[in-house]
Amino acid sequence: MAQSGGGNRPGGGSRPGSGNRQGSGNRKGSGNRRSGPAGSGSSAAERARERVEQQGGGGGPRRPPRPGPARGGRRPANRGSSTAVRAGVFGGTFVVLAAVVIILVSVLGGGGKAPKSVNDFVKPFSDPAITTAVQHVPAGAFTAAGNAASLGPVKAKSTGTAMVTLDGPQKTLNGKPFIQYLGADYCPYCAATRWPLTIALSRFGSFSGLKLTASTPLDIYHSTHTLTFASARYSSPYIAFRGIEELTNECPSKDVVSNPNYSSTPSYYYPSKYVCNGSYLPLEKPPASLQHLATSYDTNALFGSGNGGGIPFIYFGGKYAEDGALYNPGVLHGASWKQIVAALSVPSQGIGQQVLSVANRYTAIICNLTGQKPGSVCHTPVIQSAEKALR
């Protein structure tokens, strides 16, 4: 499972794989609040290194890694607060060889190249060719991608997966099942999640105002190319969707500090030479209703001790919830927007298979919410198969 990995805040607590909530108090992992000044205790990078070594990083696994996707950063506890880095524990989802092949040429600086200034962050920009292609993936590509077994079943309580079932009434908006996403532009785990989520939602409706951006250059899987839901609008005859990005990917220059563990952190996690020791700038304020959902459902009780409170957080109409990403952001690392979109035409391997198999799971969830509508999407064998894992 993944959490948002977001910006590094040395001294903040971290949970494998999902986003951090951090502010006046840190939520450890996806959810526990942990107080203490930035820089207290071990750094985020050092904790990341320790987790990798424990689970099998650097020179090779010392024991089998935990199955399933990884979690990443934390959701900010208040406006403008930074998220501590989360080095996820990636199991079958993470294929090191695939990552090596995918690291082609990063447009934003590869390897461990640090930004010369905070102006190296990517401001959201429009590219109709990319956003149109993402919303019009051929039906045959979903069939070819299939359903990744590593996603695992969805259960009432998490046992190492990023997604759980909910037993409440269905949540609707204007009579339609309501899906809500909470993330941040700096977050690499959110960056990974937006691709398959956008693709799946586009099978039921359409977006306007989608833009391109990249995760922060100051965190693991730095500068992961992605889309952003900030200011985007979605329309569908079947479902309602709201996407909120709380923070930008820009760290004020005063908060950019050297990563003391850069040289000793395994390149397995693509570390940055610098980290954000403060707050990314605010972007969108979540409505009170979404904050309430995150507080109510993005919890340790549902996602396991230390695993609540992460980003991305997705609430699927009262029936499912996700804390973290369903696949490893490292799959995308080093690939440009065009390369990621081009990979969707090769759905049986690499980026294409990872992204589209997760899109199939999201599609299956939405089909459950809509009563299997539209049939042209929901009645296909690959989606029917994906739905079996949801029971």
MARZATI-832625 format. One record per residue (C-alpha): x, y, z. Coordinates in steps of 0.5 Angstrom, whole numbers, plus 2048, in hexadecimal, padded with zeros to 3 digits. Example, Ala and Ser with C-alpha at 12.3 -4.5 7.8 and 13.67 -1.06 7.14 Angstrom:
8197F7810/81B7FE80E/
***
This chain:
800800800/8038077FF/80280D803/804813800/80B814801/80B81B801/810820803/81681E808/81582080F/81B81E813/81981B819/81281A817/80F813818/80E80F812/80A809810/80C80480B/808806804/80380B806/802813806/80481780D/7FF81B810/804820814/803827817/80382981E/80382281F/80581C81A/801817819/805811819/80580D812/7FE80E810/7FB810816/7FE81181D/80081881F/807819822/80981F825/810822825/814827821/81782581A/81E82281B/81D81F821/81F817821/82181481B/820817814/81A81580F/82081280B/82380E810/81D80B812/81B80A80B/82280680A/821802810/81A80080E/81D7FE807/8237FA80A/81E7F680F/8197F4809/81E7F3804/8227F9800/8287FB7FE/82C7F57FD/8267F07FD/8217EE801/8227EB808/81B7E8808/8157E8804/8127EF804/80B7F0806/8067EE800/8027F47FD/8037FB7FB/8078007FF/805806803/80880D803/807814807/80281780B/7FC81B80A/7FD82280D/7FA823814/7F982A812/7F982F80D/80083080A/80482B80E/80982680B/80981F80A/80F81A80D/812816808/80F80F808/814809805/80F804803/80F7FC804/80E7FA7FD/80C7F27FC/80A7EF7F6/8087F57F3/80F7F87F3/8147F57ED/81A7F87EE/81C7F67E6/8167FA7E4/8188007E8/81F8007E5/81C7FF7DE/8188057DF/81D80A7E1/81E80D7DA/81F8147DA/81C8187E0/81A81F7DD/81B8227E4/82281F7E6/8238187E7/8278147EC/8288187F2/82981F7EF/8268247F4/82282A7F1/8278307F1/8218347F4/81A8337F6/8188367EF/81982F7EC/81382D7EF/80E82C7E9/8088307E8/80282D7E6/80182E7DE/7FC82C7D9/7FE8277D4/7F78257D0/7FB81F7CC/7FD81C7D3/7F681D7D7/7F281B7D0/7F68147D0/7F58127D7/7EE8137D6/7ED80F7D0/7F18087D2/7EE8037CD/7EA7FE7D0/7EF7F87CE/7F47FB7D2/7F07FA7D8/7EF7F27D6/7F77F17D4/7F97F57DB/7F57F07DF/7F47F07E7/7FB7F07EB/7FA7EA7F0/7FF7EF7F4/7F97F47F6/7F67EE7FA/7EF7EE7FD/7EB7F3800/7E97F2807/7E67F580D/7EC7F7810/7F37F880D/7F87F280E/7FD7F680A/7F97F8804/7F8800802/7F07FE801/7EA7FC806/7E37FB806/7DE800809/7D77FE80C/7D480480C/7CE807808/7D0809801/7D2810800/7CF8147FA/7CF81B7F8/7C981D7F3/7C78167F3/7CE8137F1/7D380F7F4/7D88147F7/7DF8127F7/7E48177FA/7EC8187FA/7F081B7FE/7F881C7FD/7FD8217FB/8028237F5/8088227F9/80681B7FA/8098157F6/8048107F8/7FF8157F6/8028167F0/80280E7EE/7FB80E7F0/7F88137EC/7FA8107E5/7F68097E6/7F080D7EA/7F08127E5/7EF80D7DF/7EA8097E3/7E680F7E4/7E68117DD/7E380A7DB/7DC80D7DF/7DD8157DD/7E281A7DB/7E781F7DE/7E88267DD/7ED82B7DF/7F28257E0/7F98277E1/8008247E1/8058257E7/80A8207EA/80B81E7F2/8118227F6/8188227F4/8198227FB/81781B7FD/8178137FB/8158127F4/8178197F3/81381D7ED/80F8177EB/80B81A7E5/80381A7E6/7FD81D7E5/7F98227EB/7F28227ED/7F38297EF/7EE82E7EC/7EC8287E7/7E48267E6/7E18207E5/7DA81E7E2/7D78177E1/7CF8157E1/7D180F7E6/7D68127EB/7D88187EF/7DF8197F0/7E381F7F4/7EB81F7F4/7EE8247F9/7F68257F9/7F7828800/7FF82A7FE/80382C7F8/80A8297F7/80D8307F9/8128307FF/814837801/81B838800/81C839808/81A832809/81E82E804/82482B808/829826806/82781E807/82C81C80C/82B81580A/82B816803/832812801/83080C806/82980B804/8288067FE/8278087F7/8218037F8/81D8097FA/81F80E7F5/8218137FB/82281B7FA/82881E7FD/824823800/81D823804/818828806/81882980D/81282D80E/80B82E80A/80982D803/805833801/7FE833801/7F98317FB/7F282F7FC/7EE82F803/7EA829804/7E382A805/7E182880C/7DD82280A/7E381F807/7E882180D/7E281D811/7E381780C/7EA81780D/7EA817815/7E4812815/7E780D810/7EF80E80F/7F080B816/7F5806819/7EE80281B/7ED800814/7F4800811/7F87FD816/7FC80081C/800806819/7FD806812/7F780B813/7F7812811/7FB81180A/7FB814803/7F88137FE/7F2812802/7EC8107FD/7E580F800/7E180A7FB/7D980C7FC/7D9809803/7DB802801/7E3802800/7E8807803/7F0807801/7F680A805/7FC80A800/7FD8077F9/7FC8017F7/8028007F3/80A8037F4/80B80A7F1/8128077EF/80F8047E9/80E80B7E6/81480E7E9/8188117E3/8138117DE/8108177DB/8098187DA/8098167D3/80D8107D4/80880E7DA/80280F7D5/80680B7CF/8078057D4/7FF8057D4/7FF8027CD/8047FC7D0/7FF7FA7D5/8027F37D7/8087F57DA/80C7FB7DE/8088017DF/8028007DB/8017F97DE/8027FD7E5/7FD8037E4/7F87FF7E0/7F77F97E5/7F67FE7EA/7F18027E6/7ED7FB7E5/7ED7FB7ED/7EA8027ED/7E58017E7/7E37FA7EB/7E17FE7F1/7DE8047ED/7D97FE7EA/7D77FC7F1/7D58037F3/7D18047EC/7CE7FD7EC/7D27FB7E6/7D18017E2/7D28027DC/7D27FB7DA/7D77FC7D4/7DC7FD7DA/7DA7F97E0/7D87F37DC/7DF7F27D9/7E27EB7DB/7E87EF7DE/7E47F37E3/7E07EE7E5/7E67EA7E7/7E97F07EB/7E27F17EE/7E37EA7F1/7E97EC7F5/7E47F27F8/7E07EC7FC/
***
